[in-house]
Amino acid sequence: MPGINEDELVKFGQNIWEVPFAKIMGDLENSALTKFYAGYGSSPDSTLIYEEDGYTKYLPKKFPKLDYIDRCYVVEEAGIDALSEGEF
């Protein structure tokens, strides 16, 4: 993961919200992952996120630079064997 030191990386995955869900293939430094805003750290309050309007009011107001994943594809399920760069 970009910007993570080895001591922090060893602890990664110990909390339920840190479970990896994807694999970046190819050049990590030029991937979309490097474009995510990482300035907030772990400050959002998960109890407020799950309250009514948490996604539509709390997060946009308190974390206006927060990035969202709009969609993703499971390559094998989509019937795609190999992706060309920029295809999705």
C-alpha positions as CSV (number, residue, x, y, z in Angstrom):
1,M,0.0,0.0,0.0
2,P,1.4,3.4,-0.9
3,G,2.6,5.5,2.0
4,I,2.3,2.7,4.6
5,N,5.5,1.8,6.5
6,E,6.3,-1.9,7.2
7,D,5.4,-1.6,10.9
8,E,1.8,-0.5,10.1
9,L,1.5,-3.0,7.2
10,V,2.2,-6.0,9.5
11,K,-0.9,-5.0,11.5
12,F,-3.1,-4.6,8.4
13,G,-6.2,-6.8,8.3
14,Q,-6.6,-7.2,12.1
15,N,-9.7,-5.0,12.1
16,I,-12.9,-6.0,10.2
17,W,-12.9,-2.7,8.3
18,E,-9.4,-3.4,7.0
19,V,-10.1,-6.6,5.1
20,P,-8.6,-6.5,1.5
21,F,-11.2,-6.7,-1.2
22,A,-9.2,-6.3,-4.4
23,K,-5.9,-6.9,-6.0
24,I,-4.1,-4.2,-8.0
25,M,-2.4,-5.8,-11.0
26,G,0.4,-4.0,-12.8
27,D,2.1,-0.9,-11.7
28,L,0.8,0.2,-8.3
29,E,2.4,3.6,-8.4
30,N,0.3,4.5,-11.6
31,S,-2.9,2.8,-10.4
32,A,-6.1,4.6,-9.3
33,L,-5.3,3.6,-5.7
34,T,-2.7,6.4,-5.5
35,K,-5.4,8.9,-6.3
36,F,-7.4,8.1,-3.1
37,Y,-7.4,10.9,-0.6
38,A,-5.7,9.6,2.6
39,G,-5.6,12.7,4.7
40,Y,-8.4,11.8,7.1
41,G,-6.7,8.7,8.6
42,S,-9.2,6.7,10.6
43,S,-11.3,9.5,12.0
44,P,-14.9,8.9,10.7
45,D,-17.2,7.7,13.4
46,S,-18.7,4.4,12.2
47,T,-21.7,4.8,14.4
48,L,-22.6,8.0,12.7
49,I,-22.0,6.5,9.2
50,Y,-24.6,3.8,9.8
51,E,-27.2,6.2,11.2
52,E,-30.0,7.5,8.9
53,D,-28.5,9.9,6.4
54,G,-24.9,9.0,7.5
55,Y,-23.8,8.4,3.9
56,T,-25.7,11.4,2.5
57,K,-25.1,14.0,5.2
58,Y,-22.5,13.0,7.8
59,L,-19.7,11.9,5.5
60,P,-20.0,14.6,2.8
61,K,-20.2,17.4,5.5
62,K,-17.3,16.1,7.7
63,F,-15.2,14.5,5.0
64,P,-15.7,16.4,1.7
65,K,-12.6,14.9,0.1
66,L,-13.5,11.3,0.9
67,D,-13.3,9.0,-2.1
68,Y,-15.9,6.4,-2.9
69,I,-15.9,3.2,-5.0
70,D,-18.7,3.6,-7.5
71,R,-18.4,0.1,-9.0
72,C,-16.1,-2.9,-9.2
73,Y,-16.0,-6.1,-11.3
74,V,-15.1,-9.6,-10.4
75,V,-13.1,-10.4,-13.5
76,E,-13.8,-14.2,-13.5
77,E,-17.6,-13.6,-13.1
78,A,-17.7,-11.0,-15.8
79,G,-16.1,-13.5,-18.2
80,I,-13.0,-11.4,-18.9
81,D,-9.7,-13.2,-19.1
82,A,-7.3,-10.3,-19.6
83,L,-7.9,-6.6,-19.2
84,S,-6.1,-4.0,-21.3
85,E,-5.0,-0.9,-19.5
86,G,-7.8,1.6,-19.2
87,E,-10.5,-0.8,-20.3
88,F,-12.6,-0.3,-17.3
